[in-house]
Amino acid sequence: MGSPRSSGSARGSRRRRWASLLGATALAVTAGGALAAPAGAASADVDFATHCIPPAVAGLPPIDGTTTAKIEVDKAAPKVGDTVTVKYTVVKPAANNPTDLALPADIMTPSGKVTLGGAQTGSVTVAGPKKNDPVPGKAPFPSFSMTGTFTVTAPGAITLSPGDYNIHTSYILELDTPCTVTNPPAPVSETVTATDGTQTNTRAISLSSASGKPGDSVTVSGSDFTPGASVTLAGRSGGTQTADKATVTADAQGDFSGSLAVSDKTTTGVVAYEGAAWNTDKGAGPAAYVVIDDTPVPAGSQKITTTVKAGSLSMSQDGDAVQLSAVDFGKGGASDGALRTVTVKDFRGGPAGWSLTGKVTDFTGPGAKIDAGKLSWTPACATKAASPSTCQAGSAGPVGGSGATLASTPDGTLTGGEFTADAGLSLDVPAFTPPGTYSGVLTLTLT
């Protein structure tokens, strides 16, 4: 991976060798109004110097270049004990396809690390699906994303920086191109601010690698387990435990390091837990892990492969204006209506749930206003059949300027589906509010 820095016939020979051997890789509520749902704030793209080592069979020298990347999280203000899902996107890898050989789609399986700093230190193992657009000869390598999780163990500001990453390619040969941060840590791309919470479970694990061949062993390191406890290490395939298991014993500080051989090709993660079976109260994970199937194709056979592509989290609205019922001057009271139905589609296919929240401005009118805290809602939520997640409606009560939850789904081993969210609306209009039309804007945010 990357443009080699050599010249003359040696350079041409190495390129031919590379090409022959591999393929690299506004509820405007009025008495009328408009409903908007702006996207949340994006994390910062950062650039950092990267040292990449092409596969040995390519005969190419190391590549020193610049990687552009960003880190995103599903919870910007978690509590201690919460699980945070991290998305590491390499926006621009450090190098281009160095050959004239065009590389096909869906041959790249990325993995990597995210570095934690500040109130909590360590690293988060991340892995991505086998997914990429075709790469023409000499063209830049495409962007790719990897996800993983970590458990918040301390309050305060926790920084997240992109770390080392590896691109495994499955085309003609099974090859790796590891890229390391030249001057670690890389710049901070995202910061979460953790608050004190009920520390019911602060157990955490990390893996020595996010991928491997069938039967390869991965080192699982854990912390905050019960001192002296027997801890089971196990593979997970979605929401099901595989037959790959091992047992270690936590030391006097509750830490451990053990080896787990992972053979099941459907593995999506690794967990560690105390007791006879997996329990979220006494376990940690899953930490992302991918088994790379390198089984050779027998003579006279053809290997048939398909890819399930991850999608996105999105929402749409059945209209952007709500008309509440009129009230009488001198009497005031409840001005009622209904939120326009919001449809949420979660096709990410990962472990993260989502939250749909809303907040409203004051209702302004002819020389007067009605306070935002006067608007209340009664949320409702429905889940489409066969969806992996189940939608939960938020609590009935004031919406106000600080906001409230309309609907959400929890984190899980595998999440996703289609959902609809609704709410009954009621604006408590003071008795002698001057006659006229009053409008406020309810903003919905999906995270």
KANORNOR-V606615 format. One record per backbone hydrogen bond with DSSP energy under -1.0 kcal/mol. CO is the residue of the C=O (numbers start at 0). NH is the residue of the N-H. Records with the same first field share a line. If there is no record, write none. Layout:
CO->NH, NH
This chain:
6->10
7->11
8->12
9->13
10->14
11->15
12->16
13->17
14->18
15->19
16->20
17->21
25->27, 34
26->28
29->323
35->443
45->68
47->66
48->181
49->64
50->179
51->62
54->57
55->58
62->51
64->49
66->47
67->90, 91
68->45
69->88
71->86
75->192
77->194
78->81
81->151
83->149
84->73
85->147
86->71
87->145
88->69, 90
89->143
91->67
94->140
95->1
98->137
102->134
106->169
107->130
108->167
109->127
110->165
111->125
112->162
113->123
114->160
115->121
116->158
121->115
123->113
125->111
126->146
128->130
131->105
134->102
135->138
138->96
143->89
145->87
146->126
147->85
149->83
151->80
155->193
156->118
157->191
158->116
159->188, 189
160->114
163->112
164->178
165->110
166->176
167->108
168->174
170->22, 172
172->170
174->168
176->166
177->52
178->164
179->50
188->43
189->159
191->157
193->155
194->79
197->199
203->222
205->220
209->289
211->291
212->215
215->261
217->259
218->207
219->257
220->205
221->255
222->203
225->228
228->249
230->247
231->272
232->245
233->270
234->241
235->267, 268
236->239
239->236
243->234
245->232
247->230
250->253
253->224
254->250
255->221
257->219
259->217
261->214
263->266
267->288
268->235
269->286
270->233
271->283
272->231
278->281
281->273
283->271
286->269
289->211
297->300
311->346
313->344
315->342
316->318
319->34
321->29
327->330, 331
332->428
334->426
335->324
336->424
340->317
341->420
342->315
343->418
344->313
345->416
346->310
349->414
350->411
353->408
354->446
355->405, 406
356->444
357->403
358->442
362->369
363->438
364->366
367->364
369->362
370->373
371->374
373->427
374->398
375->425
376->396
377->423
379->421
381->419
383->386
391->407
396->376
399->359
403->357
405->393
406->355
407->391
415->388
416->345
417->383
418->343
419->381
420->341
421->379
422->338
423->377
424->336
425->375
426->334, 428
428->332
429->432
430->329
438->363
439->28
440->360
441->26, 35
442->358
444->356
